[in-house]
């Protein structure tokens, strides 16, 4: 395994106000990292900083291996406006190839084939001509994941990818992402508050609050005080 990402003493926030600080972690090629924490803990802010969409207040975020920021697939949280986007599935998936086009104003054969392959990989080929706004939530997430994979070379970042999905669709999405990691060798960084999914799928866990509270393997996290406390709280919420 080679290191793809290093974060050293990173602080994040808005207009000088710190949300979380003291972040130190690494991501290896083929890793599956869950970023856990309560609402407002800075999870989504961290994802945006990793993508270069938001500067950190201090510290260093370095892609040190064979991946660049413009070669990372990104699946953000959807807004209501985005769910109503009036484009075909094929058009949305192909738009993930934009960074590959450079100044060329059209998709070439390789990019069209890549989009076709990603639709097949995520079993949405039959939806290619359908309007995105007409799809179910689970189908929409598959489309956006296929789009992210068109942009990705080595790594995908996902921000709460199962929010709003029913349990069956959520489970299918988790299994798809796990397959991309295990079978396709894609490095996965996922923001979530889903402790059960983290316990099932993660290799490493980063837990943040006002500061870094844990970074290490899933097994070490489950045996840690913060992991056991979070597991009991989340388990209680799930049962309500």
Biotite code that builds the C-alpha atoms (Angstrom):
import biotite.structure as struc

atoms = struc.array([
    struc.Atom([0.000, 0.000, 0.000], chain_id="A", res_id=1, res_name="UNK", atom_name="CA", element="C"),
    struc.Atom([1.140, 3.528, -0.741], chain_id="A", res_id=2, res_name="UNK", atom_name="CA", element="C"),
    struc.Atom([0.085, 6.699, 1.069], chain_id="A", res_id=3, res_name="UNK", atom_name="CA", element="C"),
    struc.Atom([-2.260, 8.895, -0.978], chain_id="A", res_id=4, res_name="UNK", atom_name="CA", element="C"),
    struc.Atom([-3.194, 11.612, 1.497], chain_id="A", res_id=5, res_name="UNK", atom_name="CA", element="C"),
    struc.Atom([-1.595, 13.210, 4.540], chain_id="A", res_id=6, res_name="UNK", atom_name="CA", element="C"),
    struc.Atom([-3.261, 15.696, 6.875], chain_id="A", res_id=7, res_name="UNK", atom_name="CA", element="C"),
    struc.Atom([-0.992, 17.341, 9.440], chain_id="A", res_id=8, res_name="UNK", atom_name="CA", element="C"),
    struc.Atom([-2.216, 19.630, 12.248], chain_id="A", res_id=9, res_name="UNK", atom_name="CA", element="C"),
    struc.Atom([-5.192, 20.787, 10.179], chain_id="A", res_id=10, res_name="UNK", atom_name="CA", element="C"),
    struc.Atom([-7.684, 23.301, 11.603], chain_id="A", res_id=11, res_name="UNK", atom_name="CA", element="C"),
    struc.Atom([-10.971, 24.022, 9.828], chain_id="A", res_id=12, res_name="UNK", atom_name="CA", element="C"),
    struc.Atom([-13.639, 26.657, 10.247], chain_id="A", res_id=13, res_name="UNK", atom_name="CA", element="C"),
    struc.Atom([-15.458, 29.680, 8.866], chain_id="A", res_id=14, res_name="UNK", atom_name="CA", element="C"),
    struc.Atom([-14.196, 33.271, 8.771], chain_id="A", res_id=15, res_name="UNK", atom_name="CA", element="C"),
    struc.Atom([-11.545, 32.534, 11.363], chain_id="A", res_id=16, res_name="UNK", atom_name="CA", element="C"),
    struc.Atom([-13.880, 30.656, 13.731], chain_id="A", res_id=17, res_name="UNK", atom_name="CA", element="C"),
    struc.Atom([-12.514, 27.170, 14.381], chain_id="A", res_id=18, res_name="UNK", atom_name="CA", element="C"),
    struc.Atom([-14.917, 24.237, 13.930], chain_id="A", res_id=19, res_name="UNK", atom_name="CA", element="C"),
    struc.Atom([-12.386, 21.445, 14.448], chain_id="A", res_id=20, res_name="UNK", atom_name="CA", element="C"),
    struc.Atom([-8.627, 21.391, 14.928], chain_id="A", res_id=21, res_name="UNK", atom_name="CA", element="C"),
    struc.Atom([-5.618, 19.155, 15.430], chain_id="A", res_id=22, res_name="UNK", atom_name="CA", element="C"),
    struc.Atom([-6.477, 16.765, 12.586], chain_id="A", res_id=23, res_name="UNK", atom_name="CA", element="C"),
    struc.Atom([-3.647, 14.316, 11.867], chain_id="A", res_id=24, res_name="UNK", atom_name="CA", element="C"),
    struc.Atom([-4.347, 11.288, 9.697], chain_id="A", res_id=25, res_name="UNK", atom_name="CA", element="C"),
    struc.Atom([-3.242, 9.459, 6.567], chain_id="A", res_id=26, res_name="UNK", atom_name="CA", element="C"),
    struc.Atom([-5.117, 7.562, 3.864], chain_id="A", res_id=27, res_name="UNK", atom_name="CA", element="C"),
    struc.Atom([-3.494, 4.632, 2.084], chain_id="A", res_id=28, res_name="UNK", atom_name="CA", element="C"),
    struc.Atom([-4.241, 3.311, -1.385], chain_id="A", res_id=29, res_name="UNK", atom_name="CA", element="C"),
    struc.Atom([-7.253, 0.975, -1.206], chain_id="A", res_id=30, res_name="UNK", atom_name="CA", element="C"),
    struc.Atom([-8.285, 2.191, 2.248], chain_id="A", res_id=31, res_name="UNK", atom_name="CA", element="C"),
    struc.Atom([-11.898, 2.591, 3.397], chain_id="A", res_id=32, res_name="UNK", atom_name="CA", element="C"),
    struc.Atom([-12.068, 5.474, 5.881], chain_id="A", res_id=33, res_name="UNK", atom_name="CA", element="C"),
    struc.Atom([-15.236, 6.461, 7.726], chain_id="A", res_id=34, res_name="UNK", atom_name="CA", element="C"),
    struc.Atom([-15.334, 9.999, 9.153], chain_id="A", res_id=35, res_name="UNK", atom_name="CA", element="C"),
    struc.Atom([-17.656, 10.001, 12.158], chain_id="A", res_id=36, res_name="UNK", atom_name="CA", element="C"),
    struc.Atom([-18.877, 12.770, 14.433], chain_id="A", res_id=37, res_name="UNK", atom_name="CA", element="C"),
    struc.Atom([-21.990, 14.552, 15.585], chain_id="A", res_id=38, res_name="UNK", atom_name="CA", element="C"),
    struc.Atom([-23.749, 17.215, 13.507], chain_id="A", res_id=39, res_name="UNK", atom_name="CA", element="C"),
    struc.Atom([-21.691, 20.394, 13.298], chain_id="A", res_id=40, res_name="UNK", atom_name="CA", element="C"),
    struc.Atom([-18.446, 18.602, 14.106], chain_id="A", res_id=41, res_name="UNK", atom_name="CA", element="C"),
    struc.Atom([-16.811, 19.635, 10.815], chain_id="A", res_id=42, res_name="UNK", atom_name="CA", element="C"),
    struc.Atom([-17.165, 16.427, 8.792], chain_id="A", res_id=43, res_name="UNK", atom_name="CA", element="C"),
    struc.Atom([-18.516, 18.042, 5.605], chain_id="A", res_id=44, res_name="UNK", atom_name="CA", element="C"),
    struc.Atom([-16.101, 20.957, 6.018], chain_id="A", res_id=45, res_name="UNK", atom_name="CA", element="C"),
    struc.Atom([-13.236, 18.467, 6.056], chain_id="A", res_id=46, res_name="UNK", atom_name="CA", element="C"),
    struc.Atom([-14.449, 16.850, 2.831], chain_id="A", res_id=47, res_name="UNK", atom_name="CA", element="C"),
    struc.Atom([-14.603, 20.263, 1.143], chain_id="A", res_id=48, res_name="UNK", atom_name="CA", element="C"),
    struc.Atom([-11.080, 21.031, 2.354], chain_id="A", res_id=49, res_name="UNK", atom_name="CA", element="C"),
    struc.Atom([-9.800, 17.714, 0.974], chain_id="A", res_id=50, res_name="UNK", atom_name="CA", element="C"),
    struc.Atom([-11.339, 18.615, -2.386], chain_id="A", res_id=51, res_name="UNK", atom_name="CA", element="C"),
    struc.Atom([-9.745, 22.052, -2.368], chain_id="A", res_id=52, res_name="UNK", atom_name="CA", element="C"),
    struc.Atom([-13.179, 23.714, -2.277], chain_id="A", res_id=53, res_name="UNK", atom_name="CA", element="C"),
    struc.Atom([-12.471, 25.350, 1.086], chain_id="A", res_id=54, res_name="UNK", atom_name="CA", element="C"),
    struc.Atom([-9.097, 26.396, 2.528], chain_id="A", res_id=55, res_name="UNK", atom_name="CA", element="C"),
    struc.Atom([-8.027, 25.112, 5.917], chain_id="A", res_id=56, res_name="UNK", atom_name="CA", element="C"),
    struc.Atom([-7.322, 27.701, 8.622], chain_id="A", res_id=57, res_name="UNK", atom_name="CA", element="C"),
    struc.Atom([-3.954, 26.091, 9.328], chain_id="A", res_id=58, res_name="UNK", atom_name="CA", element="C"),
    struc.Atom([-1.970, 22.898, 8.770], chain_id="A", res_id=59, res_name="UNK", atom_name="CA", element="C"),
    struc.Atom([-1.233, 20.918, 5.632], chain_id="A", res_id=60, res_name="UNK", atom_name="CA", element="C"),
    struc.Atom([-3.388, 18.729, 3.381], chain_id="A", res_id=61, res_name="UNK", atom_name="CA", element="C"),
    struc.Atom([-1.136, 16.941, 0.896], chain_id="A", res_id=62, res_name="UNK", atom_name="CA", element="C"),
    struc.Atom([-1.889, 14.415, -1.817], chain_id="A", res_id=63, res_name="UNK", atom_name="CA", element="C"),
    struc.Atom([1.442, 12.645, -1.888], chain_id="A", res_id=64, res_name="UNK", atom_name="CA", element="C"),
    struc.Atom([0.775, 9.578, -4.016], chain_id="A", res_id=65, res_name="UNK", atom_name="CA", element="C"),
    struc.Atom([-0.659, 8.853, -7.413], chain_id="A", res_id=66, res_name="UNK", atom_name="CA", element="C"),
    struc.Atom([-3.796, 10.948, -7.054], chain_id="A", res_id=67, res_name="UNK", atom_name="CA", element="C"),
    struc.Atom([-4.515, 14.622, -7.702], chain_id="A", res_id=68, res_name="UNK", atom_name="CA", element="C"),
    struc.Atom([-7.428, 16.740, -6.500], chain_id="A", res_id=69, res_name="UNK", atom_name="CA", element="C"),
    struc.Atom([-8.971, 16.824, -9.988], chain_id="A", res_id=70, res_name="UNK", atom_name="CA", element="C"),
    struc.Atom([-8.873, 13.012, -10.116], chain_id="A", res_id=71, res_name="UNK", atom_name="CA", element="C"),
    struc.Atom([-11.111, 12.489, -7.095], chain_id="A", res_id=72, res_name="UNK", atom_name="CA", element="C"),
    struc.Atom([-14.743, 11.473, -7.438], chain_id="A", res_id=73, res_name="UNK", atom_name="CA", element="C"),
    struc.Atom([-17.134, 13.371, -5.159], chain_id="A", res_id=74, res_name="UNK", atom_name="CA", element="C"),
    struc.Atom([-20.670, 12.457, -4.125], chain_id="A", res_id=75, res_name="UNK", atom_name="CA", element="C"),
    struc.Atom([-22.056, 15.424, -2.132], chain_id="A", res_id=76, res_name="UNK", atom_name="CA", element="C"),
    struc.Atom([-25.238, 15.606, -0.124], chain_id="A", res_id=77, res_name="UNK", atom_name="CA", element="C"),
    struc.Atom([-28.122, 16.298, -2.485], chain_id="A", res_id=78, res_name="UNK", atom_name="CA", element="C"),
    struc.Atom([-30.307, 19.396, -2.254], chain_id="A", res_id=79, res_name="UNK", atom_name="CA", element="C"),
    struc.Atom([-33.975, 19.498, -3.241], chain_id="A", res_id=80, res_name="UNK", atom_name="CA", element="C"),
    struc.Atom([-33.074, 21.570, -6.312], chain_id="A", res_id=81, res_name="UNK", atom_name="CA", element="C"),
    struc.Atom([-30.531, 18.980, -7.458], chain_id="A", res_id=82, res_name="UNK", atom_name="CA", element="C"),
    struc.Atom([-33.056, 16.157, -7.063], chain_id="A", res_id=83, res_name="UNK", atom_name="CA", element="C"),
    struc.Atom([-35.269, 17.987, -9.572], chain_id="A", res_id=84, res_name="UNK", atom_name="CA", element="C"),
    struc.Atom([-32.528, 18.382, -12.211], chain_id="A", res_id=85, res_name="UNK", atom_name="CA", element="C"),
    struc.Atom([-34.045, 18.050, -15.741], chain_id="A", res_id=86, res_name="UNK", atom_name="CA", element="C"),
    struc.Atom([-31.353, 16.050, -17.552], chain_id="A", res_id=87, res_name="UNK", atom_name="CA", element="C"),
    struc.Atom([-31.065, 12.456, -18.715], chain_id="A", res_id=88, res_name="UNK", atom_name="CA", element="C"),
    struc.Atom([-29.189, 9.851, -16.726], chain_id="A", res_id=89, res_name="UNK", atom_name="CA", element="C"),
    struc.Atom([-26.625, 9.477, -19.523], chain_id="A", res_id=90, res_name="UNK", atom_name="CA", element="C"),
    struc.Atom([-25.987, 13.250, -19.603], chain_id="A", res_id=91, res_name="UNK", atom_name="CA", element="C"),
    struc.Atom([-25.409, 13.408, -15.852], chain_id="A", res_id=92, res_name="UNK", atom_name="CA", element="C"),
    struc.Atom([-23.070, 10.400, -15.775], chain_id="A", res_id=93, res_name="UNK", atom_name="CA", element="C"),
    struc.Atom([-21.065, 11.724, -18.738], chain_id="A", res_id=94, res_name="UNK", atom_name="CA", element="C"),
    struc.Atom([-20.677, 15.090, -17.007], chain_id="A", res_id=95, res_name="UNK", atom_name="CA", element="C"),
    struc.Atom([-18.311, 13.335, -14.617], chain_id="A", res_id=96, res_name="UNK", atom_name="CA", element="C"),
    struc.Atom([-15.820, 13.254, -17.511], chain_id="A", res_id=97, res_name="UNK", atom_name="CA", element="C"),
    struc.Atom([-15.602, 17.053, -17.798], chain_id="A", res_id=98, res_name="UNK", atom_name="CA", element="C"),
    struc.Atom([-12.153, 17.273, -16.169], chain_id="A", res_id=99, res_name="UNK", atom_name="CA", element="C"),
    struc.Atom([-10.845, 14.731, -18.667], chain_id="A", res_id=100, res_name="UNK", atom_name="CA", element="C"),
    struc.Atom([-11.919, 16.890, -21.626], chain_id="A", res_id=101, res_name="UNK", atom_name="CA", element="C"),
    struc.Atom([-9.605, 19.826, -20.969], chain_id="A", res_id=102, res_name="UNK", atom_name="CA", element="C"),
    struc.Atom([-10.562, 22.592, -23.412], chain_id="A", res_id=103, res_name="UNK", atom_name="CA", element="C"),
    struc.Atom([-12.314, 20.128, -25.734], chain_id="A", res_id=104, res_name="UNK", atom_name="CA", element="C"),
    struc.Atom([-16.072, 20.963, -25.805], chain_id="A", res_id=105, res_name="UNK", atom_name="CA", element="C"),
    struc.Atom([-17.279, 17.400, -26.374], chain_id="A", res_id=106, res_name="UNK", atom_name="CA", element="C"),
    struc.Atom([-16.836, 13.867, -25.024], chain_id="A", res_id=107, res_name="UNK", atom_name="CA", element="C"),
    struc.Atom([-14.619, 11.529, -27.033], chain_id="A", res_id=108, res_name="UNK", atom_name="CA", element="C"),
    struc.Atom([-15.150, 7.797, -27.586], chain_id="A", res_id=109, res_name="UNK", atom_name="CA", element="C"),
    struc.Atom([-13.133, 6.813, -24.507], chain_id="A", res_id=110, res_name="UNK", atom_name="CA", element="C"),
    struc.Atom([-15.141, 9.117, -22.222], chain_id="A", res_id=111, res_name="UNK", atom_name="CA", element="C"),
    struc.Atom([-18.468, 7.920, -23.632], chain_id="A", res_id=112, res_name="UNK", atom_name="CA", element="C"),
    struc.Atom([-17.332, 4.330, -23.122], chain_id="A", res_id=113, res_name="UNK", atom_name="CA", element="C"),
    struc.Atom([-16.249, 5.133, -19.556], chain_id="A", res_id=114, res_name="UNK", atom_name="CA", element="C"),
    struc.Atom([-19.702, 6.557, -18.790], chain_id="A", res_id=115, res_name="UNK", atom_name="CA", element="C"),
    struc.Atom([-21.319, 3.484, -20.371], chain_id="A", res_id=116, res_name="UNK", atom_name="CA", element="C"),
    struc.Atom([-19.077, 1.162, -18.331], chain_id="A", res_id=117, res_name="UNK", atom_name="CA", element="C"),
    struc.Atom([-19.898, 3.000, -15.077], chain_id="A", res_id=118, res_name="UNK", atom_name="CA", element="C"),
    struc.Atom([-23.637, 2.767, -15.795], chain_id="A", res_id=119, res_name="UNK", atom_name="CA", element="C"),
    struc.Atom([-23.227, -0.970, -16.354], chain_id="A", res_id=120, res_name="UNK", atom_name="CA", element="C"),
    struc.Atom([-21.120, -1.297, -13.189], chain_id="A", res_id=121, res_name="UNK", atom_name="CA", element="C"),
    struc.Atom([-23.893, 0.330, -11.136], chain_id="A", res_id=122, res_name="UNK", atom_name="CA", element="C"),
    struc.Atom([-26.701, -1.464, -13.008], chain_id="A", res_id=123, res_name="UNK", atom_name="CA", element="C"),
    struc.Atom([-28.424, 1.669, -14.332], chain_id="A", res_id=124, res_name="UNK", atom_name="CA", element="C"),
    struc.Atom([-27.927, 1.167, -18.096], chain_id="A", res_id=125, res_name="UNK", atom_name="CA", element="C"),
    struc.Atom([-31.671, 0.652, -18.521], chain_id="A", res_id=126, res_name="UNK", atom_name="CA", element="C"),
    struc.Atom([-32.217, 4.139, -17.098], chain_id="A", res_id=127, res_name="UNK", atom_name="CA", element="C"),
    struc.Atom([-29.854, 5.906, -19.535], chain_id="A", res_id=128, res_name="UNK", atom_name="CA", element="C"),
    struc.Atom([-32.575, 7.845, -21.380], chain_id="A", res_id=129, res_name="UNK", atom_name="CA", element="C"),
    struc.Atom([-34.746, 8.502, -18.327], chain_id="A", res_id=130, res_name="UNK", atom_name="CA", element="C"),
    struc.Atom([-35.011, 11.971, -16.845], chain_id="A", res_id=131, res_name="UNK", atom_name="CA", element="C"),
    struc.Atom([-33.083, 12.184, -13.591], chain_id="A", res_id=132, res_name="UNK", atom_name="CA", element="C"),
    struc.Atom([-35.898, 13.987, -11.742], chain_id="A", res_id=133, res_name="UNK", atom_name="CA", element="C"),
    struc.Atom([-38.246, 11.017, -12.371], chain_id="A", res_id=134, res_name="UNK", atom_name="CA", element="C"),
    struc.Atom([-36.033, 8.490, -10.565], chain_id="A", res_id=135, res_name="UNK", atom_name="CA", element="C"),
    struc.Atom([-36.304, 7.155, -7.025], chain_id="A", res_id=136, res_name="UNK", atom_name="CA", element="C"),
    struc.Atom([-33.861, 8.361, -4.396], chain_id="A", res_id=137, res_name="UNK", atom_name="CA", element="C"),
    struc.Atom([-31.856, 5.140, -4.590], chain_id="A", res_id=138, res_name="UNK", atom_name="CA", element="C"),
    struc.Atom([-31.650, 5.332, -8.386], chain_id="A", res_id=139, res_name="UNK", atom_name="CA", element="C"),
    struc.Atom([-30.555, 8.972, -8.225], chain_id="A", res_id=140, res_name="UNK", atom_name="CA", element="C"),
    struc.Atom([-27.727, 8.088, -5.842], chain_id="A", res_id=141, res_name="UNK", atom_name="CA", element="C"),
    struc.Atom([-26.547, 5.359, -8.212], chain_id="A", res_id=142, res_name="UNK", atom_name="CA", element="C"),
    struc.Atom([-26.491, 7.901, -11.044], chain_id="A", res_id=143, res_name="UNK", atom_name="CA", element="C"),
    struc.Atom([-24.467, 10.363, -8.966], chain_id="A", res_id=144, res_name="UNK", atom_name="CA", element="C"),
    struc.Atom([-22.096, 7.603, -7.878], chain_id="A", res_id=145, res_name="UNK", atom_name="CA", element="C"),
    struc.Atom([-21.576, 6.612, -11.536], chain_id="A", res_id=146, res_name="UNK", atom_name="CA", element="C"),
    struc.Atom([-20.847, 10.273, -12.297], chain_id="A", res_id=147, res_name="UNK", atom_name="CA", element="C"),
    struc.Atom([-18.326, 10.428, -9.431], chain_id="A", res_id=148, res_name="UNK", atom_name="CA", element="C"),
    struc.Atom([-16.622, 7.294, -10.742], chain_id="A", res_id=149, res_name="UNK", atom_name="CA", element="C"),
    struc.Atom([-16.176, 8.927, -14.151], chain_id="A", res_id=150, res_name="UNK", atom_name="CA", element="C"),
    struc.Atom([-14.163, 11.630, -12.398], chain_id="A", res_id=151, res_name="UNK", atom_name="CA", element="C"),
    struc.Atom([-12.284, 9.259, -10.099], chain_id="A", res_id=152, res_name="UNK", atom_name="CA", element="C"),
    struc.Atom([-8.999, 7.618, -10.958], chain_id="A", res_id=153, res_name="UNK", atom_name="CA", element="C"),
    struc.Atom([-8.115, 6.274, -7.521], chain_id="A", res_id=154, res_name="UNK", atom_name="CA", element="C"),
    struc.Atom([-10.365, 7.830, -4.848], chain_id="A", res_id=155, res_name="UNK", atom_name="CA", element="C"),
    struc.Atom([-13.975, 8.777, -4.114], chain_id="A", res_id=156, res_name="UNK", atom_name="CA", element="C"),
    struc.Atom([-15.266, 11.047, -1.338], chain_id="A", res_id=157, res_name="UNK", atom_name="CA", element="C"),
    struc.Atom([-18.858, 10.580, -0.201], chain_id="A", res_id=158, res_name="UNK", atom_name="CA", element="C"),
    struc.Atom([-20.824, 12.890, 2.090], chain_id="A", res_id=159, res_name="UNK", atom_name="CA", element="C"),
    struc.Atom([-23.685, 11.028, 3.818], chain_id="A", res_id=160, res_name="UNK", atom_name="CA", element="C"),
    struc.Atom([-24.499, 8.997, 0.665], chain_id="A", res_id=161, res_name="UNK", atom_name="CA", element="C"),
    struc.Atom([-27.568, 7.207, 2.070], chain_id="A", res_id=162, res_name="UNK", atom_name="CA", element="C"),
    struc.Atom([-29.383, 10.212, 3.572], chain_id="A", res_id=163, res_name="UNK", atom_name="CA", element="C"),
    struc.Atom([-33.087, 10.027, 2.725], chain_id="A", res_id=164, res_name="UNK", atom_name="CA", element="C"),
    struc.Atom([-32.928, 6.489, 1.350], chain_id="A", res_id=165, res_name="UNK", atom_name="CA", element="C"),
    struc.Atom([-35.114, 3.667, 2.636], chain_id="A", res_id=166, res_name="UNK", atom_name="CA", element="C"),
    struc.Atom([-33.272, 0.826, 4.421], chain_id="A", res_id=167, res_name="UNK", atom_name="CA", element="C"),
    struc.Atom([-33.200, -1.443, 1.344], chain_id="A", res_id=168, res_name="UNK", atom_name="CA", element="C"),
    struc.Atom([-31.808, 1.282, -0.945], chain_id="A", res_id=169, res_name="UNK", atom_name="CA", element="C"),
    struc.Atom([-29.329, 2.351, 1.746], chain_id="A", res_id=170, res_name="UNK", atom_name="CA", element="C"),
    struc.Atom([-28.041, -1.204, 2.127], chain_id="A", res_id=171, res_name="UNK", atom_name="CA", element="C"),
    struc.Atom([-27.698, -1.577, -1.643], chain_id="A", res_id=172, res_name="UNK", atom_name="CA", element="C"),
    struc.Atom([-25.714, 1.671, -1.807], chain_id="A", res_id=173, res_name="UNK", atom_name="CA", element="C"),
    struc.Atom([-23.361, 0.529, 0.965], chain_id="A", res_id=174, res_name="UNK", atom_name="CA", element="C"),
    struc.Atom([-22.819, -2.800, -0.799], chain_id="A", res_id=175, res_name="UNK", atom_name="CA", element="C"),
    struc.Atom([-22.070, -1.052, -4.100], chain_id="A", res_id=176, res_name="UNK", atom_name="CA", element="C"),
    struc.Atom([-19.505, 1.214, -2.443], chain_id="A", res_id=177, res_name="UNK", atom_name="CA", element="C"),
    struc.Atom([-17.930, -1.727, -0.619], chain_id="A", res_id=178, res_name="UNK", atom_name="CA", element="C"),
    struc.Atom([-17.637, -3.583, -3.934], chain_id="A", res_id=179, res_name="UNK", atom_name="CA", element="C"),
    struc.Atom([-15.928, -0.599, -5.545], chain_id="A", res_id=180, res_name="UNK", atom_name="CA", element="C"),
    struc.Atom([-13.436, -0.627, -2.704], chain_id="A", res_id=181, res_name="UNK", atom_name="CA", element="C"),
    struc.Atom([-12.829, -4.384, -2.442], chain_id="A", res_id=182, res_name="UNK", atom_name="CA", element="C"),
    struc.Atom([-13.165, -5.438, -6.102], chain_id="A", res_id=183, res_name="UNK", atom_name="CA", element="C"),
    struc.Atom([-12.108, -2.305, -7.991], chain_id="A", res_id=184, res_name="UNK", atom_name="CA", element="C"),
    struc.Atom([-9.464, -1.120, -5.531], chain_id="A", res_id=185, res_name="UNK", atom_name="CA", element="C"),
    struc.Atom([-10.908, 2.400, -5.221], chain_id="A", res_id=186, res_name="UNK", atom_name="CA", element="C"),
    struc.Atom([-9.978, 4.283, -2.068], chain_id="A", res_id=187, res_name="UNK", atom_name="CA", element="C"),
    struc.Atom([-13.111, 5.405, -0.205], chain_id="A", res_id=188, res_name="UNK", atom_name="CA", element="C"),
    struc.Atom([-13.484, 8.276, 2.253], chain_id="A", res_id=189, res_name="UNK", atom_name="CA", element="C"),
    struc.Atom([-17.026, 8.520, 3.601], chain_id="A", res_id=190, res_name="UNK", atom_name="CA", element="C"),
    struc.Atom([-18.640, 11.032, 5.938], chain_id="A", res_id=191, res_name="UNK", atom_name="CA", element="C"),
    struc.Atom([-21.372, 9.381, 7.961], chain_id="A", res_id=192, res_name="UNK", atom_name="CA", element="C"),
    struc.Atom([-23.079, 9.177, 11.304], chain_id="A", res_id=193, res_name="UNK", atom_name="CA", element="C"),
    struc.Atom([-24.067, 5.562, 10.595], chain_id="A", res_id=194, res_name="UNK", atom_name="CA", element="C"),
    struc.Atom([-22.184, 3.645, 13.252], chain_id="A", res_id=195, res_name="UNK", atom_name="CA", element="C"),
    struc.Atom([-23.543, 0.274, 12.108], chain_id="A", res_id=196, res_name="UNK", atom_name="CA", element="C"),
    struc.Atom([-22.202, 0.817, 8.589], chain_id="A", res_id=197, res_name="UNK", atom_name="CA", element="C"),
    struc.Atom([-18.846, 1.946, 9.960], chain_id="A", res_id=198, res_name="UNK", atom_name="CA", element="C"),
    struc.Atom([-18.570, -1.210, 12.050], chain_id="A", res_id=199, res_name="UNK", atom_name="CA", element="C"),
    struc.Atom([-19.429, -3.359, 9.029], chain_id="A", res_id=200, res_name="UNK", atom_name="CA", element="C"),
    struc.Atom([-17.414, -1.713, 6.238], chain_id="A", res_id=201, res_name="UNK", atom_name="CA", element="C"),
    struc.Atom([-14.656, 0.584, 7.515], chain_id="A", res_id=202, res_name="UNK", atom_name="CA", element="C"),
    struc.Atom([-10.977, -0.269, 7.686], chain_id="A", res_id=203, res_name="UNK", atom_name="CA", element="C"),
    struc.Atom([-10.070, 2.947, 9.489], chain_id="A", res_id=204, res_name="UNK", atom_name="CA", element="C"),
    struc.Atom([-12.150, 5.477, 11.409], chain_id="A", res_id=205, res_name="UNK", atom_name="CA", element="C"),
    struc.Atom([-11.565, 9.183, 11.984], chain_id="A", res_id=206, res_name="UNK", atom_name="CA", element="C"),
    struc.Atom([-13.805, 10.604, 14.710], chain_id="A", res_id=207, res_name="UNK", atom_name="CA", element="C"),
    struc.Atom([-13.875, 14.368, 15.007], chain_id="A", res_id=208, res_name="UNK", atom_name="CA", element="C"),
    struc.Atom([-15.585, 16.881, 17.255], chain_id="A", res_id=209, res_name="UNK", atom_name="CA", element="C"),
    struc.Atom([-14.055, 20.191, 18.237], chain_id="A", res_id=210, res_name="UNK", atom_name="CA", element="C"),
    struc.Atom([-10.810, 18.323, 17.724], chain_id="A", res_id=211, res_name="UNK", atom_name="CA", element="C"),
    struc.Atom([-9.599, 14.943, 16.534], chain_id="A", res_id=212, res_name="UNK", atom_name="CA", element="C"),
    struc.Atom([-10.949, 12.400, 18.996], chain_id="A", res_id=213, res_name="UNK", atom_name="CA", element="C"),
    struc.Atom([-9.730, 9.204, 17.319], chain_id="A", res_id=214, res_name="UNK", atom_name="CA", element="C"),
    struc.Atom([-7.907, 7.949, 14.262], chain_id="A", res_id=215, res_name="UNK", atom_name="CA", element="C"),
    struc.Atom([-6.987, 4.316, 13.777], chain_id="A", res_id=216, res_name="UNK", atom_name="CA", element="C"),
    struc.Atom([-8.323, 0.916, 12.787], chain_id="A", res_id=217, res_name="UNK", atom_name="CA", element="C"),
    struc.Atom([-11.971, -0.034, 13.172], chain_id="A", res_id=218, res_name="UNK", atom_name="CA", element="C"),
    struc.Atom([-11.137, -2.682, 15.777], chain_id="A", res_id=219, res_name="UNK", atom_name="CA", element="C"),
    struc.Atom([-9.131, -0.250, 17.882], chain_id="A", res_id=220, res_name="UNK", atom_name="CA", element="C"),
    struc.Atom([-11.978, 2.267, 17.631], chain_id="A", res_id=221, res_name="UNK", atom_name="CA", element="C"),
    struc.Atom([-14.560, -0.249, 18.825], chain_id="A", res_id=222, res_name="UNK", atom_name="CA", element="C"),
    struc.Atom([-12.374, -0.984, 21.838], chain_id="A", res_id=223, res_name="UNK", atom_name="CA", element="C"),
    struc.Atom([-11.766, 2.692, 22.630], chain_id="A", res_id=224, res_name="UNK", atom_name="CA", element="C"),
    struc.Atom([-13.766, 4.783, 25.115], chain_id="A", res_id=225, res_name="UNK", atom_name="CA", element="C"),
    struc.Atom([-14.940, 7.222, 22.438], chain_id="A", res_id=226, res_name="UNK", atom_name="CA", element="C"),
    struc.Atom([-15.957, 4.373, 20.139], chain_id="A", res_id=227, res_name="UNK", atom_name="CA", element="C"),
    struc.Atom([-17.920, 2.537, 22.812], chain_id="A", res_id=228, res_name="UNK", atom_name="CA", element="C"),
    struc.Atom([-19.619, 5.747, 23.937], chain_id="A", res_id=229, res_name="UNK", atom_name="CA", element="C"),
    struc.Atom([-20.595, 6.729, 20.380], chain_id="A", res_id=230, res_name="UNK", atom_name="CA", element="C"),
    struc.Atom([-21.782, 3.208, 19.612], chain_id="A", res_id=231, res_name="UNK", atom_name="CA", element="C"),
    struc.Atom([-24.083, 3.207, 22.654], chain_id="A", res_id=232, res_name="UNK", atom_name="CA", element="C"),
    struc.Atom([-25.504, 6.651, 21.819], chain_id="A", res_id=233, res_name="UNK", atom_name="CA", element="C"),
    struc.Atom([-26.068, 5.850, 18.146], chain_id="A", res_id=234, res_name="UNK", atom_name="CA", element="C"),
    struc.Atom([-27.483, 2.429, 19.013], chain_id="A", res_id=235, res_name="UNK", atom_name="CA", element="C"),
    struc.Atom([-29.975, 4.090, 21.334], chain_id="A", res_id=236, res_name="UNK", atom_name="CA", element="C"),
    struc.Atom([-31.040, 6.527, 18.618], chain_id="A", res_id=237, res_name="UNK", atom_name="CA", element="C"),
    struc.Atom([-31.472, 3.704, 16.095], chain_id="A", res_id=238, res_name="UNK", atom_name="CA", element="C"),
    struc.Atom([-33.799, 1.873, 18.446], chain_id="A", res_id=239, res_name="UNK", atom_name="CA", element="C"),
    struc.Atom([-36.089, 4.814, 19.046], chain_id="A", res_id=240, res_name="UNK", atom_name="CA", element="C"),
])
